[in-house]
Amino acid sequence: MRHSRSSSPAMLKDFSVQALFMGLLTAFVGSASSFAVVLHGLQAVGATDVQAASGLMALSISMGVCAIVLSAVTRLPISIAWSTPGAALLASTGAIEGGFNAAVGAFLICAALIIVAGLFKPLGRAARE
């Protein structure tokens, strides 16, 4: 029995060195252009150098995994990026009560609320208006 979702041959037939180079260039420019803003934002909310490095690593890995999974599922080139305006807001906010741990908790709660809003159609409609 033949599977209709055979990934290796179908995905590899569209592979080219130029596509690989452009994907790597897009990822590099997307990360490097906001790297300093994100780093400053992490440090502004009280992250130590080790916590900031860990945060940047977690962001980079999660964006990479999301891009790979979404690209494989949709069979389209997908690029995931962090929010530079969000990082700028974080950088300009300064130290918060509770420090870096409170900021991480706030981001997790915010992410959960965004997912709920996306899954709950009336909230999605209200956000569009």
MMTF fields as JSON, N, C-alpha, C and O atoms, coordinates in Angstrom:
{
  "mmtfVersion": "1.0.0",
  "mmtfProducer": "UNKNOWN",
  "numBonds": 515,
  "numAtoms": 516,
  "numGroups": 129,
  "numChains": 1,
  "numModels": 1,
  "chainsPerModel": [1],
  "groupsPerChain": [129],
  "chainIdList": ["A"],
  "bondAtomList": [4, 2, 8, 6, 12, 10, 16, 14, 20, 18, 24, 22, 28, 26, 32, 30, 36, 34, 40, 38, 44, 42, 48, 46, 52, 50, 56, 54, 60, 58, 64, 62, 68, 66, 72, 70, 76, 74, 80, 78, 84, 82, 88, 86, 92, 90, 96, 94, 100, 98, 104, 102, 108, 106, 112, 110, 116, 114, 120, 118, 124, 122, 128, 126, 132, 130, 136, 134, 140, 138, 144, 142, 148, 146, 152, 150, 156, 154, 160, 158, 164, 162, 168, 166, 172, 170, 176, 174, 180, 178, 184, 182, 188, 186, 192, 190, 196, 194, 200, 198, 204, 202, 208, 206, 212, 210, 216, 214, 220, 218, 224, 222, 228, 226, 232, 230, 236, 234, 240, 238, 244, 242, 248, 246, 252, 250, 256, 254, 260, 258, 264, 262, 268, 266, 272, 270, 276, 274, 280, 278, 284, 282, 288, 286, 292, 290, 296, 294, 300, 298, 304, 302, 308, 306, 312, 310, 316, 314, 320, 318, 324, 322, 328, 326, 332, 330, 336, 334, 340, 338, 344, 342, 348, 346, 352, 350, 356, 354, 360, 358, 364, 362, 368, 366, 372, 370, 376, 374, 380, 378, 384, 382, 388, 386, 392, 390, 396, 394, 400, 398, 404, 402, 408, 406, 412, 410, 416, 414, 420, 418, 424, 422, 428, 426, 432, 430, 436, 434, 440, 438, 444, 442, 448, 446, 452, 450, 456, 454, 460, 458, 464, 462, 468, 466, 472, 470, 476, 474, 480, 478, 484, 482, 488, 486, 492, 490, 496, 494, 500, 498, 504, 502, 508, 506, 512, 510],
  "bondOrderList": [1, 1, 1, 1, 1, 1, 1, 1, 1, 1, 1, 1, 1, 1, 1, 1, 1, 1, 1, 1, 1, 1, 1, 1, 1, 1, 1, 1, 1, 1, 1, 1, 1, 1, 1, 1, 1, 1, 1, 1, 1, 1, 1, 1, 1, 1, 1, 1, 1, 1, 1, 1, 1, 1, 1, 1, 1, 1, 1, 1, 1, 1, 1, 1, 1, 1, 1, 1, 1, 1, 1, 1, 1, 1, 1, 1, 1, 1, 1, 1, 1, 1, 1, 1, 1, 1, 1, 1, 1, 1, 1, 1, 1, 1, 1, 1, 1, 1, 1, 1, 1, 1, 1, 1, 1, 1, 1, 1, 1, 1, 1, 1, 1, 1, 1, 1, 1, 1, 1, 1, 1, 1, 1, 1, 1, 1, 1, 1],
  "groupList": [{"groupName": "MET", "atomNameList": ["N", "CA", "C", "O"], "elementList": ["N", "C", "C", "O"], "formalChargeList": [0, 0, 0, 0], "bondAtomList": [1, 0, 2, 1, 3, 2], "bondOrderList": [1, 1, 2], "singleLetterCode": "M", "chemCompType": "L-PEPTIDE LINKING"}, {"groupName": "ARG", "atomNameList": ["N", "CA", "C", "O"], "elementList": ["N", "C", "C", "O"], "formalChargeList": [0, 0, 0, 0], "bondAtomList": [1, 0, 2, 1, 3, 2], "bondOrderList": [1, 1, 2], "singleLetterCode": "R", "chemCompType": "L-PEPTIDE LINKING"}, {"groupName": "HIS", "atomNameList": ["N", "CA", "C", "O"], "elementList": ["N", "C", "C", "O"], "formalChargeList": [0, 0, 0, 0], "bondAtomList": [1, 0, 2, 1, 3, 2], "bondOrderList": [1, 1, 2], "singleLetterCode": "H", "chemCompType": "L-PEPTIDE LINKING"}, {"groupName": "SER", "atomNameList": ["N", "CA", "C", "O"], "elementList": ["N", "C", "C", "O"], "formalChargeList": [0, 0, 0, 0], "bondAtomList": [1, 0, 2, 1, 3, 2], "bondOrderList": [1, 1, 2], "singleLetterCode": "S", "chemCompType": "L-PEPTIDE LINKING"}, {"groupName": "PRO", "atomNameList": ["N", "CA", "C", "O"], "elementList": ["N", "C", "C", "O"], "formalChargeList": [0, 0, 0, 0], "bondAtomList": [1, 0, 2, 1, 3, 2], "bondOrderList": [1, 1, 2], "singleLetterCode": "P", "chemCompType": "L-PEPTIDE LINKING"}, {"groupName": "ALA", "atomNameList": ["N", "CA", "C", "O"], "elementList": ["N", "C", "C", "O"], "formalChargeList": [0, 0, 0, 0], "bondAtomList": [1, 0, 2, 1, 3, 2], "bondOrderList": [1, 1, 2], "singleLetterCode": "A", "chemCompType": "L-PEPTIDE LINKING"}, {"groupName": "LEU", "atomNameList": ["N", "CA", "C", "O"], "elementList": ["N", "C", "C", "O"], "formalChargeList": [0, 0, 0, 0], "bondAtomList": [1, 0, 2, 1, 3, 2], "bondOrderList": [1, 1, 2], "singleLetterCode": "L", "chemCompType": "L-PEPTIDE LINKING"}, {"groupName": "LYS", "atomNameList": ["N", "CA", "C", "O"], "elementList": ["N", "C", "C", "O"], "formalChargeList": [0, 0, 0, 0], "bondAtomList": [1, 0, 2, 1, 3, 2], "bondOrderList": [1, 1, 2], "singleLetterCode": "K", "chemCompType": "L-PEPTIDE LINKING"}, {"groupName": "ASP", "atomNameList": ["N", "CA", "C", "O"], "elementList": ["N", "C", "C", "O"], "formalChargeList": [0, 0, 0, 0], "bondAtomList": [1, 0, 2, 1, 3, 2], "bondOrderList": [1, 1, 2], "singleLetterCode": "D", "chemCompType": "L-PEPTIDE LINKING"}, {"groupName": "PHE", "atomNameList": ["N", "CA", "C", "O"], "elementList": ["N", "C", "C", "O"], "formalChargeList": [0, 0, 0, 0], "bondAtomList": [1, 0, 2, 1, 3, 2], "bondOrderList": [1, 1, 2], "singleLetterCode": "F", "chemCompType": "L-PEPTIDE LINKING"}, {"groupName": "VAL", "atomNameList": ["N", "CA", "C", "O"], "elementList": ["N", "C", "C", "O"], "formalChargeList": [0, 0, 0, 0], "bondAtomList": [1, 0, 2, 1, 3, 2], "bondOrderList": [1, 1, 2], "singleLetterCode": "V", "chemCompType": "L-PEPTIDE LINKING"}, {"groupName": "GLN", "atomNameList": ["N", "CA", "C", "O"], "elementList": ["N", "C", "C", "O"], "formalChargeList": [0, 0, 0, 0], "bondAtomList": [1, 0, 2, 1, 3, 2], "bondOrderList": [1, 1, 2], "singleLetterCode": "Q", "chemCompType": "L-PEPTIDE LINKING"}, {"groupName": "GLY", "atomNameList": ["N", "CA", "C", "O"], "elementList": ["N", "C", "C", "O"], "formalChargeList": [0, 0, 0, 0], "bondAtomList": [1, 0, 2, 1, 3, 2], "bondOrderList": [1, 1, 2], "singleLetterCode": "G", "chemCompType": "PEPTIDE LINKING"}, {"groupName": "THR", "atomNameList": ["N", "CA", "C", "O"], "elementList": ["N", "C", "C", "O"], "formalChargeList": [0, 0, 0, 0], "bondAtomList": [1, 0, 2, 1, 3, 2], "bondOrderList": [1, 1, 2], "singleLetterCode": "T", "chemCompType": "L-PEPTIDE LINKING"}, {"groupName": "ILE", "atomNameList": ["N", "CA", "C", "O"], "elementList": ["N", "C", "C", "O"], "formalChargeList": [0, 0, 0, 0], "bondAtomList": [1, 0, 2, 1, 3, 2], "bondOrderList": [1, 1, 2], "singleLetterCode": "I", "chemCompType": "L-PEPTIDE LINKING"}, {"groupName": "CYS", "atomNameList": ["N", "CA", "C", "O"], "elementList": ["N", "C", "C", "O"], "formalChargeList": [0, 0, 0, 0], "bondAtomList": [1, 0, 2, 1, 3, 2], "bondOrderList": [1, 1, 2], "singleLetterCode": "C", "chemCompType": "L-PEPTIDE LINKING"}, {"groupName": "TRP", "atomNameList": ["N", "CA", "C", "O"], "elementList": ["N", "C", "C", "O"], "formalChargeList": [0, 0, 0, 0], "bondAtomList": [1, 0, 2, 1, 3, 2], "bondOrderList": [1, 1, 2], "singleLetterCode": "W", "chemCompType": "L-PEPTIDE LINKING"}, {"groupName": "GLU", "atomNameList": ["N", "CA", "C", "O"], "elementList": ["N", "C", "C", "O"], "formalChargeList": [0, 0, 0, 0], "bondAtomList": [1, 0, 2, 1, 3, 2], "bondOrderList": [1, 1, 2], "singleLetterCode": "E", "chemCompType": "L-PEPTIDE LINKING"}, {"groupName": "ASN", "atomNameList": ["N", "CA", "C", "O"], "elementList": ["N", "C", "C", "O"], "formalChargeList": [0, 0, 0, 0], "bondAtomList": [1, 0, 2, 1, 3, 2], "bondOrderList": [1, 1, 2], "singleLetterCode": "N", "chemCompType": "L-PEPTIDE LINKING"}],
  "groupTypeList": [0, 1, 2, 3, 1, 3, 3, 3, 4, 5, 0, 6, 7, 8, 9, 3, 10, 11, 5, 6, 9, 0, 12, 6, 6, 13, 5, 9, 10, 12, 3, 5, 3, 3, 9, 5, 10, 10, 6, 2, 12, 6, 11, 5, 10, 12, 5, 13, 8, 10, 11, 5, 5, 3, 12, 6, 0, 5, 6, 3, 14, 3, 0, 12, 10, 15, 5, 14, 10, 6, 3, 5, 10, 13, 1, 6, 4, 14, 3, 14, 5, 16, 3, 13, 4, 12, 5, 5, 6, 6, 5, 3, 13, 12, 5, 14, 17, 12, 12, 9, 18, 5, 5, 10, 12, 5, 9, 6, 14, 15, 5, 5, 6, 14, 14, 10, 5, 12, 6, 9, 7, 4, 6, 12, 1, 5, 5, 1, 17],
  "groupIdList": [1, 2, 3, 4, 5, 6, 7, 8, 9, 10, 11, 12, 13, 14, 15, 16, 17, 18, 19, 20, 21, 22, 23, 24, 25, 26, 27, 28, 29, 30, 31, 32, 33, 34, 35, 36, 37, 38, 39, 40, 41, 42, 43, 44, 45, 46, 47, 48, 49, 50, 51, 52, 53, 54, 55, 56, 57, 58, 59, 60, 61, 62, 63, 64, 65, 66, 67, 68, 69, 70, 71, 72, 73, 74, 75, 76, 77, 78, 79, 80, 81, 82, 83, 84, 85, 86, 87, 88, 89, 90, 91, 92, 93, 94, 95, 96, 97, 98, 99, 100, 101, 102, 103, 104, 105, 106, 107, 108, 109, 110, 111, 112, 113, 114, 115, 116, 117, 118, 119, 120, 121, 122, 123, 124, 125, 126, 127, 128, 129],
  "secStructList": [7, 7, 7, 6, 6, 7, 2, 2, 2, 2, 2, 2, 2, 6, 7, 7, 2, 2, 2, 2, 2, 2, 2, 2, 2, 2, 2, 2, 2, 2, 2, 2, 2, 2, 2, 2, 2, 2, 2, 2, 2, 2, 2, 2, 6, 6, 7, 7, 2, 2, 2, 2, 2, 2, 2, 2, 2, 2, 2, 2, 2, 2, 2, 2, 2, 2, 2, 2, 2, 2, 2, 2, 2, 2, 6, 1, 7, 7, 7, 7, 7, 7, 7, 2, 2, 2, 2, 2, 2, 2, 2, 2, 2, 7, 7, 7, 6, 6, 2, 2, 2, 2, 2, 2, 2, 2, 2, 2, 2, 2, 2, 2, 2, 2, 2, 2, 2, 2, 2, 1, 2, 2, 2, 2, 2, 2, 2, 2, 7],
  "xCoordList": [0.848, 0.0, 0.894, 1.876, 0.571, 1.385, 0.76, -0.441, 1.58, 1.09, 1.13, 2.089, 0.081, 0.027, 0.899, 1.182, 1.317, 2.108, 3.575, 4.204, 4.111, 5.522, 6.357, 6.336, 7.086, 7.745, 9.096, 9.397, 9.92, 11.274, 11.337, 11.925, 10.767, 10.927, 10.268, 10.849, 9.079, 8.362, 9.097, 9.201, 9.601, 10.284, 11.66, 12.104, 12.33, 13.676, 13.682, 14.685, 12.598, 12.589, 12.62, 13.082, 12.139, 12.152, 13.399, 13.545, 14.293, 15.494, 16.476, 16.689, 17.065, 18.148, 19.089, 18.702, 20.301, 21.279, 20.81, 20.987, 20.212, 19.719, 18.61, 18.592, 17.688, 16.615, 17.182, 16.737, 18.167, 18.808, 19.486, 19.327, 20.24, 20.931, 19.939, 20.156, 18.857, 17.881, 17.183, 16.89, 16.915, 16.319, 17.247, 16.822, 18.522, 19.5, 19.68, 19.784, 19.716, 19.862, 18.659, 18.823, 17.464, 16.254, 16.274, 15.943, 16.66, 16.729, 17.769, 17.525, 18.923, 19.992, 19.577, 19.727, 19.055, 18.661, 17.521, 17.52, 16.561, 15.443, 15.883, 15.33, 16.872, 17.366, 18.31, 18.177, 19.262, 20.285, 19.721, 20.216, 18.686, 18.159, 17.509, 17.484, 16.99, 16.311, 17.051, 16.611, 18.153, 18.872, 19.191, 18.936, 19.748, 20.151, 18.944, 19.01, 17.836, 16.63, 16.078, 15.707, 16.023, 15.519, 16.44, 15.966, 17.739, 18.695, 18.538, 18.52, 18.425, 18.246, 16.925, 16.855, 15.882, 14.592, 14.655, 14.078, 15.343, 15.492, 16.263, 15.894, 17.326, 18.122, 17.367, 17.55, 16.516, 15.771, 14.777, 14.498, 14.237, 13.286, 13.975, 13.313, 15.297, 16.02, 16.697, 17.133, 16.802, 17.466, 18.974, 19.564, 19.575, 21.032, 21.571, 20.803, 22.882, 23.471, 23.144, 22.864, 23.181, 22.881, 21.411, 21.09, 20.514, 19.089, 18.786, 17.977, 19.432, 19.23, 19.713, 19.038, 20.864, 21.385, 20.445, 20.182, 19.944, 19.012, 17.713, 17.157, 17.237, 16.021, 16.187, 15.303, 17.338, 17.604, 17.717, 17.254, 18.331, 18.442, 17.055, 16.74, 16.23, 14.883, 14.064, 13.341, 14.17, 13.468, 13.927, 13.111, 15.225, 15.775, 15.378, 14.977, 15.489, 15.132, 13.641, 13.24, 12.81, 11.365, 10.924, 10.037, 11.522, 11.181, 11.617, 10.901, 12.772, 13.245, 12.357, 12.008, 11.984, 11.112, 9.752, 9.211, 9.197, 7.899, 7.982, 7.08, 9.042, 9.196, 9.314, 8.72, 10.068, 10.242, 8.918, 8.538, 8.225, 6.965, 5.923, 5.277, 5.756, 4.759, 5.109, 4.218, 6.386, 6.8, 6.531, 6.085, 6.793, 6.555, 5.066, 4.658, 4.263, 2.822, 2.165, 1.347, 2.511, 1.86, 2.551, 1.987, 3.779, 4.6, 4.845, 4.942, 4.94, 5.238, 6.424, 6.619, 7.212, 8.314, 7.757, 7.191, 7.919, 7.38, 8.544, 9.444, 8.51, 9.518, 8.821, 7.802, 9.359, 8.799, 9.731, 10.953, 9.159, 9.98, 9.431, 8.243, 10.3, 9.837, 9.323, 9.509, 8.678, 8.085, 9.095, 9.369, 9.643, 10.575, 9.867, 10.44, 8.631, 7.94, 7.697, 7.789, 7.387, 7.198, 8.484, 8.47, 9.596, 10.9, 11.255, 11.817, 10.929, 11.197, 10.364, 10.85, 9.115, 8.265, 8.859, 8.908, 9.305, 9.927, 11.179, 11.403, 11.997, 13.233, 12.953, 13.711, 11.874, 11.582, 10.828, 10.733, 10.288, 9.529, 10.429, 10.06, 11.589, 12.515, 12.207, 11.397, 12.859, 12.719, 11.282, 10.638, 10.792, 9.435, 9.484, 10.463, 8.415, 8.338, 8.278, 7.441, 9.13, 9.203, 10.315, 10.665, 10.877, 12.026, 11.732, 10.61, 12.774, 12.714, 11.688, 10.987, 11.59, 10.632, 9.203, 8.411, 8.866, 7.525, 7.289, 6.185, 8.316, 8.182, 7.932, 7.102, 8.635, 8.427, 7.007, 6.333, 6.555, 5.185, 4.154, 3.163, 4.384, 3.457, 3.417, 2.348, 4.571, 4.602, 3.87, 3.175, 4.013, 3.312, 1.8, 1.044, 1.362, -0.076, -0.591, -1.667, 0.163, -0.218, -0.327, -1.269, 0.616, 0.576, -0.667, -1.329, -0.978, -2.174, -3.438, -4.351, -3.504, -4.676, -4.809, -5.921, -3.699, -3.738, -4.261, -5.054, -3.819, -4.295, -5.785, -6.524, -6.239, -7.666, -8.466, -9.525, -7.967, -8.669, -8.756, -9.767, -7.711, -7.73, -8.683, -9.249, -8.863, -9.736, -11.197, -12.089, -11.448, -12.804, -13.265, -12.86, -14.109, -14.471, -15.026, -14.65, -15.903, -16.391, -15.271, -15.336, -14.25, -13.127, -12.326, -11.855, -12.178, -11.498, -12.22, -11.6, -13.535, -14.326, -14.21, -14.09, -14.242, -14.133, -12.774, -12.674, -11.735, -10.388, -10.253, -9.497, -10.97, -10.912, -11.632, -11.304, -12.604, -13.415, -12.748, -13.305],
  "yCoordList": [-1.17, 0.0, 1.233, 1.288, 2.193, 3.39, 4.545, 4.792, 5.253, 6.398, 7.65, 7.878, 8.457, 9.682, 10.788, 11.776, 10.641, 11.668, 11.261, 11.547, 10.626, 10.257, 11.531, 12.236, 11.823, 13.119, 13.168, 14.178, 12.135, 12.247, 12.508, 13.513, 11.665, 11.925, 13.237, 13.976, 13.531, 14.733, 15.996, 16.959, 15.988, 17.179, 17.335, 18.456, 16.24, 16.327, 16.707, 17.229, 16.462, 16.822, 18.336, 18.815, 19.091, 20.551, 21.153, 22.375, 20.331, 20.831, 21.4, 20.837, 22.526, 23.097, 23.832, 24.226, 24.004, 24.735, 26.174, 26.75, 26.754, 28.121, 28.232, 29.189, 27.273, 27.282, 27.141, 27.822, 26.256, 26.087, 27.381, 27.816, 28.003, 29.245, 30.346, 31.061, 30.488, 31.531, 31.278, 32.224, 30.027, 29.708, 30.052, 30.623, 29.701, 30.033, 31.547, 32.067, 32.246, 33.7, 34.363, 35.287, 33.897, 34.428, 34.212, 35.116, 33.021, 32.721, 33.592, 34.107, 33.755, 34.562, 36.025, 36.624, 36.6, 38.011, 38.227, 39.212, 37.319, 37.437, 37.393, 38.098, 36.57, 36.467, 37.604, 38.229, 37.869, 38.87, 40.277, 41.101, 40.56, 41.919, 42.296, 43.474, 41.334, 41.63, 41.108, 41.32, 40.437, 39.784, 40.746, 40.434, 41.916, 42.872, 43.407, 43.613, 43.632, 44.146, 43.104, 43.433, 41.852, 40.78, 40.596, 40.453, 40.601, 40.46, 41.592, 41.35, 42.82, 43.967, 43.854, 44.183, 43.391, 43.211, 42.181, 42.386, 41.081, 40.057, 40.599, 40.352, 41.333, 41.893, 43.006, 43.2, 43.742, 44.845, 44.359, 45.068, 43.15, 42.637, 41.862, 41.231, 41.908, 41.327, 40.001, 39.347, 39.578, 38.304, 38.457, 39.458, 37.457, 37.424, 37.068, 36.738, 37.138, 36.775, 35.33, 35.028, 34.442, 33.022, 32.845, 32.089, 33.536, 33.44, 34.023, 33.471, 35.133, 35.75, 34.806, 34.641, 34.194, 33.24, 32.044, 31.566, 31.566, 30.447, 30.832, 30.037, 32.042, 32.52, 32.631, 32.241, 33.171, 33.278, 31.903, 31.702, 30.959, 29.604, 28.97, 28.351, 29.119, 28.552, 29.17, 28.461, 30.489, 31.154, 30.631, 30.326, 30.531, 30.1, 28.665, 28.37, 27.783, 26.375, 26.235, 25.514, 26.915, 26.769, 27.349, 26.789, 28.46, 29.015, 28.063, 27.894, 27.448, 26.487, 25.272, 24.832, 24.721, 23.541, 23.876, 23.098, 25.037, 25.441, 25.584, 25.141, 26.191, 26.367, 25.024, 24.827, 24.105, 22.789, 22.023, 21.452, 22.009, 21.27, 21.873, 21.146, 23.193, 23.824, 23.653, 23.454, 23.729, 23.523, 22.098, 21.874, 21.138, 19.741, 19.445, 18.703, 20.012, 19.755, 20.438, 19.828, 21.683, 22.435, 22.274, 22.613, 21.751, 21.618, 22.972, 23.075, 23.999, 25.353, 25.876, 25.461, 26.767, 27.341, 28.322, 29.354, 27.999, 28.824, 29.324, 28.562, 30.595, 31.186, 31.721, 32.404, 31.419, 31.877, 32.948, 32.797, 34.017, 35.104, 35.571, 35.42, 36.132, 36.714, 38.108, 38.654, 38.679, 39.999, 41.066, 41.258, 41.755, 42.843, 43.967, 44.501, 44.358, 45.379, 44.918, 45.709, 43.633, 43.107, 43.149, 43.463, 42.833, 42.896, 44.339, 44.609, 45.272, 46.69, 47.171, 47.936, 46.728, 47.083, 46.521, 47.204, 45.286, 44.649, 45.41, 45.63, 45.814, 46.538, 47.891, 48.348, 48.543, 49.874, 49.836, 50.853, 48.67, 48.54, 48.645, 49.261, 48.055, 48.075, 46.969, 46.08, 47.039, 45.997, 45.941, 46.971, 44.719, 44.535, 43.819, 43.15, 43.971, 43.291, 41.789, 41.322, 41.054, 39.614, 39.221, 38.045, 40.205, 39.973, 39.086, 39.022, 38.413, 37.597, 36.48, 36.172, 35.869, 34.778, 35.248, 34.536, 36.433, 36.984, 37.285, 37.08, 37.769, 38.06, 36.782, 36.772, 35.713, 34.432, 33.933, 33.486, 34.006, 33.6, 34.42, 33.878, 35.727, 36.6, 36.238, 36.249, 35.919, 35.522, 34.203, 34.045, 33.254, 31.973, 32.156, 31.543, 32.997, 33.272, 33.975, 33.646, 34.933, 35.651, 34.688, 34.782, 33.776, 32.797, 31.919, 31.647, 31.48, 30.651, 31.429, 30.875, 32.691, 33.507, 33.748, 33.775, 33.92, 34.095, 32.826, 32.899, 31.669, 30.398, 30.238, 29.84, 30.545, 30.454, 31.403, 31.035, 32.618, 33.59, 33.087, 33.301, 32.422, 31.889, 30.719, 30.519, 29.942, 28.775, 29.112, 28.373, 30.206, 30.617, 31.69, 32.847, 31.307, 32.171, 33.544, 34.537, 33.651, 34.997, 35.953, 37.147, 35.437, 36.29, 36.72, 37.854, 35.813, 36.139, 37.23, 38.15, 37.111, 38.146, 39.479, 40.519, 39.47, 40.711, 41.362, 42.588, 40.563, 41.111, 41.744, 42.701, 41.228, 41.776, 43.106, 43.918, 43.347, 44.586, 45.758, 46.856],
  "zCoordList": [0.0, 0.0, 0.0, 0.741, -0.8, -0.944, -0.169, -0.275, 0.611, 1.385, 0.522, -0.215, 0.62, -0.173, 0.425, -0.252, 1.647, 2.32, 2.441, 3.46, 1.467, 1.482, 1.413, 0.404, 2.476, 2.564, 1.86, 1.224, 1.941, 1.414, -0.089, -0.489, -0.936, -2.368, -2.81, -3.605, -2.313, -2.743, -2.3, -3.06, -1.081, -0.581, -1.21, -1.456, -1.467, -2.021, -3.494, -3.98, -4.219, -5.63, -5.82, -6.856, -4.841, -4.909, -4.273, -4.254, -3.757, -3.093, -4.107, -5.181, -3.739, -4.543, -3.594, -2.494, -4.027, -3.218, -3.028, -1.954, -4.069, -3.975, -2.932, -2.158, -2.895, -1.905, -0.496, 0.427, -0.332, 0.969, 1.396, 2.537, 0.491, 0.802, 1.184, 2.162, 0.424, 0.71, 2.043, 2.774, 2.364, 3.655, 4.806, 5.81, 4.653, 5.694, 5.828, 6.939, 4.702, 4.727, 5.398, 6.195, 5.082, 5.708, 7.211, 7.977, 7.632, 9.064, 9.757, 10.848, 9.128, 9.733, 9.858, 10.922, 8.777, 8.805, 9.799, 10.537, 9.821, 10.753, 12.202, 13.046, 12.491, 13.87, 14.222, 15.274, 13.338, 13.645, 13.728, 14.496, 12.942, 12.935, 14.261, 14.615, 14.992, 16.255, 17.478, 18.608, 17.263, 18.355, 19.494, 20.657, 19.167, 20.206, 20.969, 22.181, 20.255, 20.922, 21.886, 23.012, 21.449, 22.307, 23.52, 24.646, 23.288, 24.39, 25.393, 26.6, 24.91, 25.815, 26.57, 27.754, 25.891, 26.554, 27.663, 28.731, 27.428, 28.466, 29.662, 30.811, 29.39, 30.486, 31.207, 32.409, 30.481, 31.093, 32.136, 33.102, 31.949, 32.936, 34.051, 34.874, 34.078, 35.201, 34.942, 35.889, 33.688, 33.389, 33.567, 33.162, 34.172, 34.255, 32.867, 31.964, 32.706, 31.411, 31.043, 29.883, 32.031, 31.774, 31.405, 30.487, 32.113, 31.792, 30.411, 29.665, 30.075, 28.756, 27.653, 26.637, 27.849, 26.859, 26.737, 25.633, 27.865, 27.857, 27.147, 26.389, 27.391, 26.74, 25.241, 24.478, 24.814, 23.383, 22.736, 21.613, 23.443, 22.908, 22.792, 21.775, 23.822, 23.783, 22.656, 21.957, 22.47, 21.374, 20.022, 19.152, 19.855, 18.569, 18.242, 17.117, 19.215, 18.99, 18.727, 17.813, 19.518, 19.322, 17.985, 17.34, 17.553, 16.238, 15.127, 14.14, 15.279, 14.284, 14.201, 13.105, 15.342, 15.363, 14.758, 13.973, 15.123, 14.56, 13.047, 12.335, 12.551, 11.1, 10.396, 9.336, 10.967, 10.36, 10.35, 9.328, 11.474, 11.562, 10.619, 9.863, 10.66, 9.795, 8.313, 7.486, 7.979, 6.586, 6.14, 5.014, 7.003, 6.652, 6.52, 5.626, 7.393, 7.354, 6.158, 5.47, 5.909, 4.83, 3.484, 2.443, 3.508, 2.299, 1.626, 0.403, 2.467, 2.022, 2.823, 3.966, 2.258, 3.053, 4.078, 3.717, 5.341, 6.424, 7.274, 7.628, 7.589, 8.464, 9.703, 9.601, 10.853, 12.13, 12.68, 12.64, 13.187, 13.716, 15.054, 15.342, 15.855, 17.108, 16.837, 15.749, 17.831, 17.687, 18.09, 19.275, 17.102, 17.402, 18.151, 19.101, 17.764, 18.565, 20.004, 20.942, 20.165, 21.518, 22.324, 23.514, 21.673, 22.348, 22.686, 23.747, 21.783, 22.056, 23.233, 24.065, 23.308, 24.45, 25.732, 26.755, 25.675, 26.829, 27.251, 28.442, 26.275, 26.578, 27.196, 28.052, 26.777, 27.306, 28.625, 29.311, 28.993, 30.239, 31.457, 32.457, 31.379, 32.507, 33.498, 33.232, 34.631, 35.649, 36.157, 36.359, 36.359, 36.855, 38.194, 38.525, 38.954, 40.248, 39.998, 39.225, 40.626, 40.422, 39.465, 39.365, 38.755, 37.894, 36.689, 36.186, 36.253, 35.045, 35.175, 34.211, 36.35, 36.539, 36.311, 35.694, 36.797, 36.592, 35.118, 34.614, 34.421, 32.993, 32.199, 31.29, 32.531, 31.842, 32.091, 31.163, 33.332, 33.654, 32.898, 32.407, 32.801, 32.073, 30.593, 29.982, 30.013, 28.607, 28.39, 27.387, 29.312, 29.176, 29.28, 28.526, 30.212, 30.351, 29.103, 28.604, 28.6, 27.388, 26.202, 25.415, 26.071, 24.984, 25.09, 24.089, 26.302, 26.501, 26.148, 25.535, 26.523, 26.204, 24.698, 24.171, 24.017, 22.562, 21.893, 20.955, 22.371, 21.814, 22.064, 21.164, 23.286, 23.604, 22.72, 22.212, 22.535, 21.685, 20.249, 19.579, 19.772, 18.417, 18.254, 17.179, 19.321, 19.251, 19.523, 19.106, 20.21, 20.578, 19.595, 19.701, 18.642, 17.514, 17.917, 17.295, 18.927, 19.282, 19.702, 19.413, 20.379, 20.762, 19.526, 19.45, 18.571, 17.331, 16.557, 16.023, 16.508, 15.826, 16.548, 15.901, 17.874, 18.653, 18.448, 18.412, 18.314, 18.101, 16.727, 16.563, 15.736, 14.377, 14.279, 13.415, 15.141, 15.059, 15.697, 15.705]
}
